[in-house]
Amino acid sequence: MTACSKSDDPAANNITLRFNNTFKDTPIILGGPNDADATVHTSAAGQTHRFSELKYVISNIRLVKADGSEVGYQTDNLDLGATVVNQAKPQTLEYVLQAIPSGEYRQIKFGLGVRSALNILDEAKFPKFYAEAGANDTEMMWEWGIGYRFVKIEGFYDVDHKKLSVHTGSTVEGEKGDHKSYTQGVDAYRDITLALPRTAVVGERAPRITIRADFDKLLSGRANTIDLDGDIATPSVHTALNMMLFVDNLGGDGLNDKAGMFSIESVTD
């Protein structure tokens, strides 16, 4: 989408996306193993766990009209059209789409992660997103790889507070710094499609869409019920096969499930 200013098109307006991170119906509160305020969750397999860190990347945002036509929002520009949602930073839980063309929108699509064409740590091309994703308190880059992390969760599980560490992201093979040599390894990017419960009318109005991310799906997803043990609790340093169990739970399998952990809570004017 080529963004236009309100002076060029007075009917254009903003849409605010608000991300509500929950475990089932309970808002997530981060904390350490002994923090009384931290929310404690129980999986379908009966394992208790809590999160000390929760982050994920949203990109490739598109709005869909009733006729099926799509309006993309800076889909090829990570600086302007992607964000890191960080539960520890309330300001990142809202993301404003600016100067959206007037119209009636029935669906929203977005990527959980970064699609392969842009999943290269290119500081010169996207300096803002590179800094946002690579900051010391974010660390949404693979230390050993060429691309971005898509989801980063740290925490503890079971009564003895074993370490829980779930990092997802696509892998790129090739010679670091030589973009021509890069080929796709494991593709952990997921395209999310959500129907809106009511039409988002843009023009005189500036709608607000609240998107729930239910992290009950981390271990108790439609695709997989995961029972944590020493091998699968830290997929970031184990096999890609283990990692993909979490990817399909959080982002759907892309075939039968294109929503994963996401749903629309509300659309308001």
PAZAPA-4460 file (N, C-alpha, C; in steps of 0.05 Angstrom, whole numbers, plus 32768, in hexadecimal, padded with zeros to 4 digits):
% residues 269
    n_x    n_y    n_z   ca_x   ca_y   ca_z    c_x    c_y    c_z   seq   type   mol
   8011   7FE8   8000   8000   8000   8000   8011   8019   8000     1      M     A
   800B   802B   7FEF   8019   8045   7FEF   800A   8057   8002     2      T     A
   8016   805E   8019   8008   806E   802D   8004   808A   8023     3      A     A
   7FEC   8095   8028   7FE6   80B0   8020   7FE0   80C0   8039     4      C     A
   7FE4   80DA   8037   7FDF   80EB   804E   7FC2   80F3   804F     5      S     A
   7FBA   80FD   8066   7F9E   8106   8068   7F98   811E   8057     6      K     A
   7FAD   812E   8050   7FA9   8145   803F   7FA3   813B   8022     7      S     A
   7FAF   8124   801A   7FAA   8119   7FFF   7F8F   810B   7FFE     8      D     A
   7F88   80FD   8014   7F6F   80EE   8015   7F62   80F1   8031     9      D     A
   7F51   8105   8033   7F46   810B   804E   7F35   80F4   8059    10      P     A
   7F2E   80E0   8049   7F1E   80C9   8053   7F30   80B3   805E    11      A     A
   7F4A   80B4   805A   7F5C   80A1   8066   7F5D   80A5   8084    12      A     A
   7F62   808F   8092   7F63   8091   80AF   7F74   807A   80BA    13      N     A
   7F79   807A   80D4   7F89   8066   80E0   7F79   804E   80EA    14      N     A
   7F86   8038   80ED   7F7C   8021   80FC   7F90   801A   8111    15      I     A
   7F87   8016   812A   7F98   800E   8140   7F94   7FF1   8146    16      T     A
   7FAA   7FE2   8145   7FAA   7FC6   814D   7FB3   7FC4   816A    17      L     A
   7FA3   7FB7   817B   7FAB   7FB3   8197   7FAE   7F95   819B    18      R     A
   7FC5   7F8D   81A6   7FCB   7F71   81AB   7FC7   7F6B   81C9    19      F     A
   7FB5   7F58   81CE   7FAF   7F50   81EA   7FBA   7F34   81EE    20      N     A
   7FCF   7F31   81FC   7FDC   7F17   8201   7FD0   7F0A   821A    21      N     A
   7FC5   7EF3   8216   7FB6   7EE5   822C   7FBF   7EC8   822E    22      T     A
   7FB7   7EBC   8244   7FB6   7E9E   8246   7F99   7E98   824B    23      F     A
   7F8C   7E8D   8236   7F6F   7E8A   8235   7F63   7EA6   8239    24      K     A
   7F54   7EAB   824E   7F47   7EC5   8251   7F56   7ED7   8264    25      D     A
   7F6D   7ECF   826E   7F7C   7EDE   8282   7F93   7EED   8276    26      T     A
   7F95   7F08   8279   7FAC   7F17   826F   7FC6   7F0D   827C    27      P     A
   7FDA   7F0B   826C   7FF4   7F00   8276   8003   7F16   8285    28      I     A
   800D   7F0E   829C   801F   7F1F   82AC   8039   7F10   82AE    29      I     A
   804E   7F1D   82A4   8069   7F10   82A5   8075   7F10   82C1    30      L     A
   8087   7EFE   82C5   8095   7EFD   82DF   80A8   7EE6   82E1    31      G     A
   80B7   7EE6   82F6   80CA   7ED1   82FC   80BC   7EBA   830B    32      G     A
   80CB   7EA5   8311   80BF   7E8D   831D   80B1   7E91   8338    33      P     A
   80BA   7EA6   8346   80AF   7EAB   8361   809E   7EC4   8363    34      N     A
   8098   7ED1   834C   8089   7EEA   834C   806B   7EE3   8350    35      D     A
   8060   7EEE   8366   8044   7EE8   836C   8031   7EF3   8358    36      A     A
   8038   7F09   834A   8025   7F15   8337   8025   7F08   831C    37      D     A
   803A   7EF9   8316   803B   7EEC   82FB   8025   7ED7   82F8    38      A     A
   8019   7ED7   82E0   8003   7EC4   82DB   8010   7EA8   82D7    39      T     A
   8003   7E94   82E3   800B   7E78   82E1   7FF7   7E6A   82D0    40      V     A
   8001   7E5B   82BB   7FF0   7E4F   82A8   7FF2   7E30   82AA    41      H     A
   7FDD   7E23   82A3   7FDD   7E05   82A3   7FD5   7DFC   8287    42      T     A
   7FE6   7DEB   827B   7FE2   7DE1   8260   7FCE   7DCA   8260    43      S     A
   7FC6   7DC2   8248   7FB4   7DAB   8245   7FC1   7D91   8250    44      A     A
   7FDC   7D91   8250   7FEA   7D7A   825B   7FEF   7D7C   8279    45      A     A
   7FE4   7D91   8285   7FE6   7D94   82A2   7FFF   7DA1   82AC    46      G     A
   800F   7DAC   829B   8028   7DB9   82A4   8023   7DD7   82AA    47      Q     A
   802C   7DE0   82C1   802B   7DFC   82C8   8043   7E0A   82BC    48      T     A
   803F   7E23   82B4   8055   7E32   82A9   804E   7E50   82AB    49      H     A
   8062   7E60   82A9   805F   7E7D   82AA   8074   7E8A   8298    50      R     A
   806F   7EA2   828F   8081   7EB0   827C   808F   7EC7   828A    51      F     A
   80A9   7EC9   8285   80B8   7EE0   828D   80BE   7EF3   8276    52      S     A
   80BA   7EEA   825E   80BF   7EF9   8246   80AC   7EEF   8230    53      E     A
   80A0   7F02   8221   808E   7EFA   820B   808F   7F0F   81F5    54      L     A
   8098   7F07   81DE   809B   7F1A   81C7   8095   7F0B   81AD    55      K     A
   808A   7F1A   819A   8086   7F0F   817F   8084   7F25   816B    56      Y     A
   808B   7F1D   8151   808C   7F30   813B   8072   7F2F   812B    57      V     A
   8067   7F46   8125   8050   7F49   8113   8059   7F58   80FA    58      I     A
   8053   7F4E   80E2   805A   7F5C   80CA   8046   7F56   80B4    59      S     A
   804B   7F60   809C   803B   7F59   8084   801D   7F5C   8089    60      N     A
   8015   7F73   8093   7FF9   7F78   809B   7FE8   7F7F   8082    61      I     A
   7FD1   7F72   807F   7FBF   7F78   8069   7FA2   7F79   8074    62      R     A
   7F93   7F8B   8069   7F77   7F8E   8070   7F66   7F85   8057    63      L     A
   7F51   7F76   805C   7F41   7F6A   8047   7F25   7F76   8047    64      V     A
   7F1D   7F7F   802F   7F02   7F8A   802B   7EEE   7F73   8026    65      K     A
   7ED5   7F7B   8025   7EBF   7F67   8021   7EC2   7F58   8006    66      A     A
   7ECD   7F66   7FF2   7ED0   7F5A   7FD7   7EE9   7F49   7FD5    67      D     A
   7EF8   7F47   7FEB   7F10   7F37   7FEB   7F29   7F46   7FE4    68      G     A
   7F27   7F5E   7FDB   7F3F   7F6E   7FD4   7F4E   7F75   7FEE    69      S     A
   7F69   7F76   7FEC   7F7A   7F7B   8003   7F88   7F96   8001    70      E     A
   7F8B   7FA3   8018   7F9B   7FBB   801B   7FB2   7FB4   802D    71      V     A
   7FCA   7FB3   8021   7FE2   7FAD   8031   7FED   7FC5   803F    72      G     A
   7FF8   7FC1   8056   8004   7FD7   8066   8022   7FD4   8067    73      Y     A
   8030   7FE2   8056   804D   7FE3   8056   8059   7FC6   8058    74      Q     A
   804E   7FB5   8047   8055   7F98   8049   8072   7F92   8042    75      T     A
   807F   7FA3   8033   809B   7F9E   802C   80AE   7FAF   803B    76      D     A
   80A5   7FBC   8050   80B6   7FCF   8060   80B3   7FC8   807D    77      N     A
   80C7   7FBA   8088   80C7   7FB2   80A4   80C8   7FCA   80B7    78      L     A
   80D5   7FE0   80AE   80D6   7FF8   80BF   80BB   8004   80C3    79      D     A
   80AA   8004   80AF   8090   8011   80B1   8078   7FFE   80B5    80      L     A
   807D   7FE4   80AF   8066   7FD2   80AF   8069   7FB9   80C0    81      G     A
   807D   7FB9   80D3   8081   7FA2   80E5   8087   7FAC   8101    82      A     A
   8081   7F9B   8114   8085   7FA4   8130   808B   7F8B   8141    83      T     A
   8099   7F90   8158   809D   7F7B   816C   808A   7F81   8183    84      V     A
   8078   7F6E   8187   8065   7F70   819E   8074   7F64   81B6    85      V     A
   8076   7F74   81CB   8086   7F6D   81E3   8075   7F71   81FB    86      N     A
   806D   7F5B   8208   805B   7F5D   821F   8066   7F6E   8235    87      Q     A
   8081   7F71   8237   808D   7F81   824C   808C   7F9F   8246    88      A     A
   8084   7FA6   822D   8083   7FC2   8225   8067   7FC9   821C    89      K     A
   8056   7FD5   822D   803A   7FDA   8225   8037   7FEA   820C    90      P     A
   804B   7FFC   8206   8048   800C   81EE   8049   7FFC   81D4    91      Q     A
   8054   7FE4   81D5   8056   7FD3   81BD   803C   7FC3   81B9    92      T     A
   802A   7FC4   81CC   8011   7FB4   81C9   7FFD   7FC2   81B7    93      L     A
   8003   7FDA   81AE   7FF2   7FE8   819B   8003   7FF0   8183    94      E     A
   7FF8   7FEB   816B   8006   7FF2   8152   7FF3   8000   8140    95      Y     A
   7FFA   8018   8137   7FE9   8029   8127   7FEF   8026   810A    96      V     A
   7FDB   801F   80FA   7FDD   801E   80DD   7FD3   803A   80D3    97      L     A
   7FE5   8048   80C7   7FDF   8064   80C0   7FD4   8067   80A4    98      Q     A
   7FC2   807A   80A0   7FB7   8082   8086   7FAD   806B   8076    99      A     A
   7F9C   805B   8083   7F8F   8044   8075   7F79   8050   8062   100      I     A
   7F77   8047   8049   7F62   8052   8037   7F46   804C   8042   101      P     A
   7F35   805E   803D   7F19   805B   8047   7F0D   8042   803B   102      S     A
   7EFC   8035   804B   7EF0   801C   8041   7EE5   800C   8058   103      G     A
   7ED9   7FF5   8051   7ECE   7FE3   8065   7EDE   7FC9   8064   104      E     A
   7EEA   7FC2   807B   7EFC   7FAC   807C   7EF0   7F95   808D   105      Y     A
   7EF2   7F7D   8082   7EE5   7F66   808E   7EF9   7F52   809B   106      R     A
   7F12   7F53   8092   7F26   7F40   809C   7F40   7F4F   80A0   107      Q     A
   7F52   7F43   80B0   7F6D   7F4D   80B2   7F80   7F35   80AF   108      I     A
   7F95   7F39   80A0   7FAA   7F25   809D   7FC5   7F30   80A6   109      K     A
   7FD5   7F20   80B2   7FF0   7F29   80BA   8002   7F11   80BD   110      F     A
   801B   7F17   80BD   802F   7F01   80C1   8038   7F00   80DE   111      G     A
   803A   7EE7   80E9   8048   7EE3   8102   8065   7EDC   80FA   112      L     A
   8076   7EF0   80FD   8091   7EED   80F3   8096   7EFE   80DB   113      G     A
   80AB   7EF8   80CC   80B3   7F07   80B4   80B5   7EF3   809D   114      V     A
   80A8   7EF9   8087   80A8   7EE7   8071   80C5   7EE6   8065   115      R     A
   80CA   7ED0   8056   80E5   7ECA   804F   80F3   7EDF   803F   116      S     A
   80E4   7EED   802D   80F1   7F02   801C   80FD   7F19   802C   117      A     A
   80F3   7F1D   8045   80FD   7F33   8055   810D   7F2A   806E   118      L     A
   810E   7F10   8072   8119   7F05   808A   8138   7F03   8089   119      N     A
   8144   7F1B   8085   8161   7F1D   8084   8169   7F35   8096   120      I     A
   817D   7F31   80A6   8185   7F46   80B9   8194   7F5C   80AA   121      L     A
   8183   7F6D   809D   818E   7F82   808C   818B   7F9D   809B   122      D     A
   819F   7FA4   80AA   819E   7FBD   80BA   819C   7FD6   80A8   123      E     A
   81A9   7FD5   8091   81A9   7FED   8080   818D   7FF1   8073   124      A     A
   817F   7FDC   806D   8165   7FDF   805F   814F   7FE5   8073   125      K     A
   814F   7FD9   808A   813A   7FDE   809E   8146   7FE4   80B9   126      F     A
   8153   7FFB   80BC   8161   8001   80D5   814F   8003   80EE   127      P     A
   8137   800D   80EA   8125   8010   8101   811D   7FF5   810C   128      K     A
   8114   7FE3   80FA   810B   7FC9   8104   8123   7FB9   810D   129      F     A
   8139   7FBB   8100   8152   7FAD   8108   8159   7FB5   8125   130      Y     A
   8157   7FCF   812B   815E   7FD8   8146   8149   7FCF   815A   131      A     A
   812F   7FCF   8152   811A   7FC7   8164   811C   7FA9   816A   132      E     A
   8122   7F99   8156   8123   7F7C   815A   813D   7F73   8168   133      A     A
   8152   7F83   8164   816C   7F7A   816E   8175   7F87   8188   134      G     A
   8164   7F98   8193   816B   7FA6   81AD   816F   7F91   81C3   135      A     A
   8180   7F99   81D6   8187   7F86   81EB   816F   7F7B   81FA   136      N     A
   815A   7F8B   81FD   8143   7F82   820C   812E   7F75   81F9   137      D     A
   8135   7F71   81E0   8123   7F64   81CD   812F   7F4A   81C2   138      T     A
   8146   7F4C   81B6   8156   7F35   81AD   8145   7F23   819B   139      E     A
   8138   7F2E   8187   8128   7F1F   8174   8138   7F19   815B   140      M     A
   8152   7F12   815F   8163   7F09   8149   8171   7EEF   8152   141      M     A
   8175   7EDD   813F   8185   7EC5   8145   81A2   7ECE   8149   142      W     A
   81AF   7EC4   815E   81CB   7ECA   8162   81DC   7EBD   814C   143      E     A
   81D3   7EA5   8143   81E3   7E95   8132   81D9   7E95   8115   144      W     A
   81C3   7EA3   8110   81B7   7EA1   80F6   81B6   7EBC   80E7   145      G     A
   81A5   7EBD   80D3   81A4   7ED3   80C1   818A   7EE2   80C3   146      I     A
   8176   7ED6   80D0   815B   7EE2   80D1   8152   7EEA   80EC   147      G     A
   8139   7EF2   80EE   812D   7EFB   8107   8120   7EE4   8116   148      Y     A
   811F   7EE7   8131   810D   7ED6   8140   80F1   7EE0   813C   149      R     A
   80DD   7ECE   813C   80C2   7ED6   8138   80B3   7ED7   8153   150      F     A
   80B8   7EC4   8164   80AC   7EC3   817F   80C3   7EBC   8193   151      V     A
   80C2   7ECA   81A9   80D7   7EC5   81BE   80C8   7EC4   81D9   152      K     A
   80C9   7EAD   81E5   80BC   7EA9   81FF   80D0   7E9D   8212   153      I     A
   80D2   7EA9   822A   80E2   7E9E   823F   80D0   7E9A   8258   154      E     A
   80D6   7E87   8269   80C6   7E83   8280   80CF   7E6B   8290   155      G     A
   80BB   7E5F   829E   80C1   7E49   82B0   80A9   7E36   82B0   156      F     A
   80AE   7E1C   82B4   8098   7E09   82B5   809D   7DF4   82CA   157      Y     A
   8086   7DE8   82D2   8085   7DD4   82E7   808B   7DE0   8302   158      D     A
   8087   7DD1   8317   8089   7DDB   8332   80A6   7DE2   833A   159      V     A
   80B9   7DD6   832B   80D5   7DDB   8331   80E1   7DF1   8320   160      D     A
   80D0   7DFF   8311   80D7   7E16   8301   80EE   7E11   82ED   161      H     A
   80EB   7DFC   82DE   80FE   7DF7   82C9   80FC   7E0D   82B3   162      K     A
   8112   7E12   82A5   8113   7E28   8292   8102   7E21   8279   163      K     A
   80F1   7E33   8271   80E2   7E31   8258   80ED   7E46   8245   164      L     A
   80F5   7E3D   822D   8100   7E50   8219   80F7   7E47   81FE   165      S     A
   80E5   7E57   81F2   80DA   7E51   81D8   80E0   7E68   81C5   166      V     A
   80F1   7E63   81B1   80F8   7E76   819D   80F0   7E6A   8182   167      H     A
   80E1   7E79   8172   80DB   7E70   8157   80E5   7E83   8142   168      T     A
   80E9   7E7A   812A   80F2   7E8A   8114   80FB   7E79   80FD   169      G     A
   80F9   7E84   80E5   8102   7E76   80CD   8121   7E75   80CD   170      S     A
   812B   7E62   80BF   8148   7E60   80BC   814F   7E66   809F   171      T     A
   8166   7E72   809B   8170   7E78   8080   818B   7E6C   807E   172      V     A
   8190   7E5E   8068   81A9   7E51   8064   81B9   7E62   8050   173      E     A
   81D4   7E61   8053   81E5   7E6F   8040   81FC   7E7C   804F   174      G     A
   820B   7E8C   8040   8223   7E9A   804B   821A   7EB5   8057   175      E     A
   8220   7EB9   8070   8217   7ED2   807D   8223   7EEA   806F   176      K     A
   8212   7EFD   8069   821B   7F15   805B   8218   7F13   803C   177      G     A
   8215   7EFB   8032   8212   7EF7   8015   81F5   7EF0   800F   178      D     A
   81E5   7F05   800A   81C8   7F01   8007   81C1   7EEE   7FF0   179      H     A
   81D2   7EEE   7FDB   81CD   7EDD   7FC4   81CF   7EC0   7FCA   180      K     A
   81DC   7EB9   7FE0   81E0   7E9D   7FE7   81CA   7E93   7FF9   181      S     A
   81B8   7EA4   8002   81A4   7E9C   8016   818E   7E8B   8009   182      Y     A
   8187   7E76   8017   8170   7E65   8010   815F   7E60   8028   183      T     A
   8146   7E5A   8024   8133   7E55   803B   8139   7E3B   8048   184      Q     A
   813C   7E3B   8062   813E   7E23   8072   8122   7E1C   807C   185      G     A
   811F   7E1B   8096   8104   7E16   80A2   80F4   7E30   80A1   186      V     A
   80DB   7E2E   8097   80CA   7E46   8095   80B7   7E47   80AC   187      D     A
   80BC   7E58   80C0   80AB   7E5A   80D7   8098   7E72   80D5   188      A     A
   8098   7E81   80BF   8085   7E97   80BB   8069   7E8C   80B8   189      Y     A
   8056   7E99   80C4   803A   7E90   80C1   8029   7EA9   80BA   190      R     A
   8017   7EA5   80A7   8005   7EBA   809E   7FEA   7EB5   80AC   191      D     A
   7FE2   7EC9   80BB   7FCA   7EC8   80CC   7FB3   7ED6   80BD   192      I     A
   7F9B   7EC9   80BD   7F83   7ED5   80B2   7F6D   7ED5   80C7   193      T     A
   7F62   7EED   80CC   7F4D   7EEF   80E1   7F35   7EFF   80D6   194      L     A
   7F1D   7EF4   80D8   7F05   7F02   80D1   7EFE   7F15   80E8   195      A     A
   7EF5   7F2D   80E0   7EED   7F41   80F4   7ED0   7F3C   80FC   196      L     A
   7EC9   7F3D   8116   7EAE   7F39   811F   7E9A   7F4E   8116   197      P     A
   7EA5   7F65   810F   7E95   7F7B   8103   7EA7   7F8A   80F0   198      R     A
   7E9B   7F97   80DD   7EAA   7FA5   80C8   7EBA   7FBC   80D4   199      T     A
   7ED3   7FBF   80CD   7EE3   7FD6   80D4   7EE0   7FEB   80BF   200      A     A
   7ED2   8000   80C5   7ECC   8015   80B2   7EE1   802C   80B5   201      V     A
   7EF0   8030   80A0   7F05   8045   80A1   7EFD   805C   8090   202      V     A
   7F01   8074   809A   7EFA   808D   808C   7EF7   80A2   80A0   203      G     A
   7EDE   80A9   80A7   7ED9   80BB   80BD   7EE1   80AE   80D7   204      E     A
   7EE1   8093   80D8   7EE8   8084   80F0   7F05   8079   80EE   205      R     A
   7F10   8075   8106   7F2B   8069   8108   7F28   8051   811A   206      A     A
   7F22   8039   810F   7F1B   8022   8120   7F33   8018   8130   207      P     A
   7F2C   8009   8145   7F3F   7FFC   8156   7F39   7FDE   8157   208      R     A
   7F4C   7FCE   814F   7F48   7FB1   814E   7F59   7FA5   8164   209      I     A
   7F4C   7F96   8176   7F5A   7F89   818C   7F5E   7F6B   8184   210      T     A
   7F77   7F63   8183   7F7E   7F48   817B   7F88   7F39   8194   211      I     A
   7F7C   7F23   819A   7F85   7F12   81B1   7F99   7EFE   81A7   212      R     A
   7FAF   7EFB   81B6   7FC3   7EE6   81B2   7FC1   7ED4   81CA   213      A     A
   7FB6   7EBD   81C7   7FB1   7EAB   81DE   7FC8   7E96   81E0   214      D     A
   7FD9   7E9B   81F3   7FF1   7E8A   81F6   7FEC   7E6F   8204   215      F     A
   7FD2   7E6A   8209   7FCB   7E4E   8210   7FD2   7E3C   81F9   216      D     A
   7FD1   7E47   81E0   7FD7   7E37   81C8   7FF4   7E2F   81C7   217      K     A
   8006   7E3B   81D6   8022   7E34   81D5   8026   7E16   81D9   218      L     A
   801A   7E0C   81EE   801C   7DEF   81F5   8003   7DE0   81EE   219      L     A
   7FED   7DED   81EB   7FD3   7DE0   81E7   7FC6   7DEA   81CE   220      S     A
   7FD3   7DE7   81B7   7FC9   7DF2   819E   7FB7   7DDF   818F   221      G     A
   7FAC   7DE8   8179   7F9C   7DD7   8168   7FAD   7DC2   815B   222      R     A
   7FC6   7DC8   8155   7FD8   7DB6   8147   7FE5   7DA2   815A   223      A     A
   7FEE   7DAB   8171   7FFE   7D9B   8183   7FF8   7DA0   81A0   224      N     A
   7FF6   7D8B   81B0   7FF6   7D8D   81CD   8012   7D85   81D6   225      T     A
   8020   7D98   81E2   803D   7D95   81E9   8040   7D90   8207   226      I     A
   804E   7D7B   820D   8056   7D74   8228   8074   7D7A   822B   227      D     A
   807A   7D8F   823A   8095   7D98   823C   80A7   7D84   8249   228      L     A
   80BF   7D81   823F   80D4   7D73   824C   80EF   7D80   8245   229      D     A
   8104   7D75   824C   811E   7D82   8248   8126   7D86   822C   230      G     A
   811B   7D76   8219   8122   7D78   81FD   8111   7D8D   81EF   231      D     A
   80F7   7D8F   81F6   80E5   7D9F   81E6   80E0   7DBB   81F3   232      I     A
   80E9   7DBF   820B   80E4   7DD9   8218   80F6   7DEF   820D   233      A     A
   810C   7DE8   8200   811E   7DFC   81F5   8123   7DF6   81D8   234      T     A
   810E   7DF9   81C7   8111   7DF2   81AB   8125   7E04   819C   235      P     A
   812A   7E1C   81A7   813C   7E2E   8199   8158   7E23   8197   236      S     A
   815F   7E11   81A9   817A   7E06   81A8   8179   7DE8   81A3   237      V     A
   8162   7DDE   819A   8160   7DC2   8193   8157   7DC0   8176   238      H     A
   8145   7DAF   816F   813F   7DA9   8153   812A   7DBC   8148   239      T     A
   812C   7DC1   812E   8117   7DD0   8120   80FC   7DC2   8121   240      A     A
   80FD   7DA7   8122   80E4   7D98   8124   80D5   7D9F   813E   241      L     A
   80E3   7DA1   8155   80D7   7DA9   816E   80CC   7DC5   816C   242      N     A
   80DB   7DD7   8160   80D3   7DF3   815E   80B9   7DF5   814E   243      M     A
   80B6   7DE5   8139   809E   7DE7   8128   8085   7DDF   8136   244      M     A
   8086   7DCF   814B   806F   7DC8   815B   8063   7DE2   8167   245      L     A
   8074   7DF3   8171   806B   7E0C   817C   8062   7E20   8166   246      F     A
   8070   7E20   8150   8069   7E32   813A   804C   7E2C   8131   247      V     A
   8046   7E12   812D   802B   7E0B   8124   8015   7E10   8139   248      D     A
   801C   7E0F   8152   8009   7E16   8167   8004   7E34   8168   249      N     A
   8019   7E44   8166   8016   7E61   8169   800B   7E6E   814F   250      L     A
   8014   7E65   8138   800D   7E72   811F   7FFB   7E62   810D   251      G     A
   7FF3   7E4A   8116   7FE4   7E38   8105   7FF5   7E2A   80F1   252      G     A
   7FEA   7E15   80E4   7FF9   7E05   80D1   7FF8   7E11   80B5   253      D     A
   7FE9   7E26   80B1   7FE7   7E33   8097   7FD3   7E26   8084   254      G     A
   7FC8   7E0F   808C   7FB5   7E00   807B   7F9A   7E00   8088   255      L     A
   7F97   7DEF   809D   7F7E   7DED   80AB   7F7A   7E03   80C0   256      N     A
   7F90   7E0E   80C8   7F8F   7E22   80DE   7FA0   7E3B   80D5   257      D     A
   7F92   7E51   80CF   7FA0   7E69   80C7   7F9C   7E7F   80DC   258      K     A
   7F96   7E77   80F4   7F93   7E8B   810A   7FA6   7E86   8121   259      A     A
   7FAD   7E6C   8126   7FBF   7E66   813C   7FB4   7E70   8156   260      G     A
   7FC4   7E7F   8164   7FBC   7E89   817F   7FAC   7EA3   817D   261      M     A
   7FA8   7EAE   8165   7F9C   7EC8   8162   7F7E   7EC7   815D   262      F     A
   7F70   7EDB   8168   7F54   7EDF   8163   7F4D   7EFD   8166   263      S     A
   7F37   7F05   815C   7F2E   7F21   815F   7F1C   7F24   8177   264      I     A
   7F24   7F35   8189   7F12   7F3A   81A1   7EFD   7F4E   819A   265      E     A
   7F04   7F64   818C   7EF1   7F79   8187   7EFA   7F8B   8171   266      S     A
   7EE7   7F99   8165   7EEC   7FAF   8153   7EDB   7FC6   815C   267      V     A
   7EE8   7FDC   8163   7EDA   7FF4   816D   7EE2   800C   815C   268      T     A
   7ED0   8020   815C   7ED5   8039   814D   7EE7   804C   815D   269      D     A
***
